[in-house]
Amino acid sequence: MANHKSSKKRIRQTETKNEGNKYYAKTMRNALKDIRSTTSKKEAEELLPKMNSMLDRLAKKKIIHSKKASNLKSSVDKHVNSLK
């Protein structure tokens, strides 16, 4: 267990950041699931810019790796383009 005042504060800060990061990561996964489960091309094209900006923001905040964001954007793009 932490003995120093600064290390106790650091633990509190880390717990707070972890909760926020979990929220953003879960929101991203839900948005991915929504866009991948849609069968309407028009609806998917409306969701695509929001999804891309969300992935960019999460990569910028280092919640997900930038290459993971690129891979997800690419796979979602392929899915949207394959819809009729």
KOLROSE-476318 format. One record per residue (C-alpha): x, y, z; residue in three letters. Coordinates in steps of 0.2 Angstrom, whole numbers, padded with zeros to 4 digits, always signed. Example, Ala and Ser with C-alpha at 12.3 -4.5 7.8 and 13.67 -1.06 7.14 Angstrom:
{u:+0062	v:-0022	w:+0039	residuo:ALA};
{u:+0068	v:-0005	w:+0036	residuo:SER};
//
This chain:
{u:+0000	v:+0000	w:+0000	residuo:MET};
{u:+0006	v:+0018	w:-0003	residuo:ALA};
{u:+0014	v:+0027	w:+0011	residuo:ASN};
{u:+0017	v:+0044	w:+0003	residuo:HIS};
{u:+0005	v:+0057	w:+0001	residuo:LYS};
{u:+0009	v:+0060	w:-0017	residuo:SER};
{u:+0008	v:+0041	w:-0021	residuo:SER};
{u:-0010	v:+0041	w:-0013	residuo:LYS};
{u:-0015	v:+0056	w:-0024	residuo:LYS};
{u:-0008	v:+0047	w:-0039	residuo:ARG};
{u:-0018	v:+0032	w:-0035	residuo:ILE};
{u:-0034	v:+0042	w:-0034	residuo:ARG};
{u:-0030	v:+0051	w:-0050	residuo:GLN};
{u:-0027	v:+0035	w:-0059	residuo:THR};
{u:-0043	v:+0027	w:-0054	residuo:GLU};
{u:-0053	v:+0043	w:-0060	residuo:THR};
{u:-0044	v:+0043	w:-0077	residuo:LYS};
{u:-0047	v:+0024	w:-0078	residuo:ASN};
{u:-0066	v:+0026	w:-0076	residuo:GLU};
{u:-0067	v:+0040	w:-0089	residuo:GLY};
{u:-0056	v:+0030	w:-0101	residuo:ASN};
{u:-0067	v:+0014	w:-0099	residuo:LYS};
{u:-0083	v:+0025	w:-0102	residuo:TYR};
{u:-0075	v:+0032	w:-0119	residuo:TYR};
{u:-0069	v:+0015	w:-0124	residuo:ALA};
{u:-0086	v:+0007	w:-0121	residuo:LYS};
{u:-0095	v:+0021	w:-0130	residuo:THR};
{u:-0083	v:+0018	w:-0145	residuo:MET};
{u:-0087	v:-0001	w:-0145	residuo:ARG};
{u:-0106	v:+0002	w:-0145	residuo:ASN};
{u:-0104	v:+0015	w:-0159	residuo:ALA};
{u:-0094	v:+0002	w:-0169	residuo:LEU};
{u:-0107	v:-0011	w:-0166	residuo:LYS};
{u:-0121	v:+0000	w:-0171	residuo:ASP};
{u:-0113	v:+0005	w:-0188	residuo:ILE};
{u:-0108	v:-0013	w:-0191	residuo:ARG};
{u:-0125	v:-0020	w:-0188	residuo:SER};
{u:-0134	v:-0007	w:-0199	residuo:THR};
{u:-0139	v:-0013	w:-0216	residuo:THR};
{u:-0144	v:+0003	w:-0224	residuo:SER};
{u:-0130	v:+0012	w:-0233	residuo:LYS};
{u:-0138	v:+0029	w:-0231	residuo:LYS};
{u:-0139	v:+0027	w:-0212	residuo:GLU};
{u:-0121	v:+0020	w:-0211	residuo:ALA};
{u:-0115	v:+0035	w:-0221	residuo:GLU};
{u:-0122	v:+0047	w:-0209	residuo:GLU};
{u:-0114	v:+0038	w:-0194	residuo:LEU};
{u:-0097	v:+0036	w:-0203	residuo:LEU};
{u:-0090	v:+0054	w:-0200	residuo:PRO};
{u:-0096	v:+0053	w:-0182	residuo:LYS};
{u:-0087	v:+0037	w:-0180	residuo:MET};
{u:-0071	v:+0043	w:-0188	residuo:ASN};
{u:-0070	v:+0058	w:-0177	residuo:SER};
{u:-0073	v:+0048	w:-0161	residuo:MET};
{u:-0059	v:+0036	w:-0166	residuo:LEU};
{u:-0047	v:+0051	w:-0170	residuo:ASP};
{u:-0051	v:+0059	w:-0153	residuo:ARG};
{u:-0048	v:+0043	w:-0143	residuo:LEU};
{u:-0032	v:+0041	w:-0152	residuo:ALA};
{u:-0027	v:+0059	w:-0149	residuo:LYS};
{u:-0031	v:+0056	w:-0130	residuo:LYS};
{u:-0021	v:+0040	w:-0130	residuo:LYS};
{u:-0036	v:+0030	w:-0125	residuo:ILE};
{u:-0033	v:+0018	w:-0140	residuo:ILE};
{u:-0018	v:+0017	w:-0150	residuo:HIS};
{u:-0017	v:+0027	w:-0166	residuo:SER};
{u:-0014	v:+0012	w:-0177	residuo:LYS};
{u:-0029	v:+0003	w:-0169	residuo:LYS};
{u:-0040	v:+0019	w:-0174	residuo:ALA};
{u:-0033	v:+0018	w:-0192	residuo:SER};
{u:-0037	v:-0001	w:-0193	residuo:ASN};
{u:-0055	v:+0002	w:-0186	residuo:LEU};
{u:-0058	v:+0016	w:-0198	residuo:LYS};
{u:-0052	v:+0006	w:-0212	residuo:SER};
{u:-0063	v:-0009	w:-0208	residuo:SER};
{u:-0079	v:+0002	w:-0205	residuo:VAL};
{u:-0075	v:+0011	w:-0221	residuo:ASP};
{u:-0075	v:-0006	w:-0230	residuo:LYS};
{u:-0091	v:-0012	w:-0222	residuo:HIS};
{u:-0100	v:+0004	w:-0227	residuo:VAL};
{u:-0094	v:+0003	w:-0245	residuo:ASN};
{u:-0100	v:-0015	w:-0246	residuo:SER};
{u:-0118	v:-0010	w:-0242	residuo:LEU};
{u:-0130	v:-0008	w:-0255	residuo:LYS};
//
